[in-house]
Amino acid sequence: MKRAAILFSLALGCAQSAYSAEVMPAGDPVAGEAQTAACAACHGADGNSAVPTFPKLAGQGSKYLYKQLVDIRDGARQVPTMAGQLDGKSNQDLADIAVFFAGQSRTGGQTDPELLALGEAVYRGGIPERKVAACTACHSPTGAGNAPAGFPALAGQHAEYIAAQLVAYRKGYEDETGRINDGDTRIMRITAFGLSDKEIEAVASYASGLY
């Protein structure tokens, strides 16, 4: 009962997380595609990056993509490789780009068999005693995320990228040079802070292979 109560409270924090940005303008995927030539160098023409340090954008929820683009443009999320890429882009431009990538099909990922058991345990059950919420609460049992709520899909994403973001959130728990754009509830920072390096590697690998 205590375990269920802890997981419920963490899930509630997820649901109330300030992933919500200002209202996203209605996006035009045709206009968005016309603005993605520079994006293709790192993320692939269809949003499926070939390099695991660059995230796949294809099939990601447009609300989440829009918020990240706004945060990167406005400095709320520091991504050195994106420096200058969004300068001069309006909110409408970013909405168009987000909708274009959201409409693309994402390629799959793979789970390392040696990390499967640990990754599945963390993803589906969390670690309540360390305030680690089950990933299913926000990202769904299948890793599809919750696009209307703005929670990202993880299935098929590069495991290396997922792990890097968890490490960045873990750093952000105590150091603002880490990733801190998970809102006032700090759900991702709290969750990542309770994970060891091995657990991060395992849950990232598991989530990637859910596709």
Beta strands, then each sheet from edge to edge (+ up, - down):
end
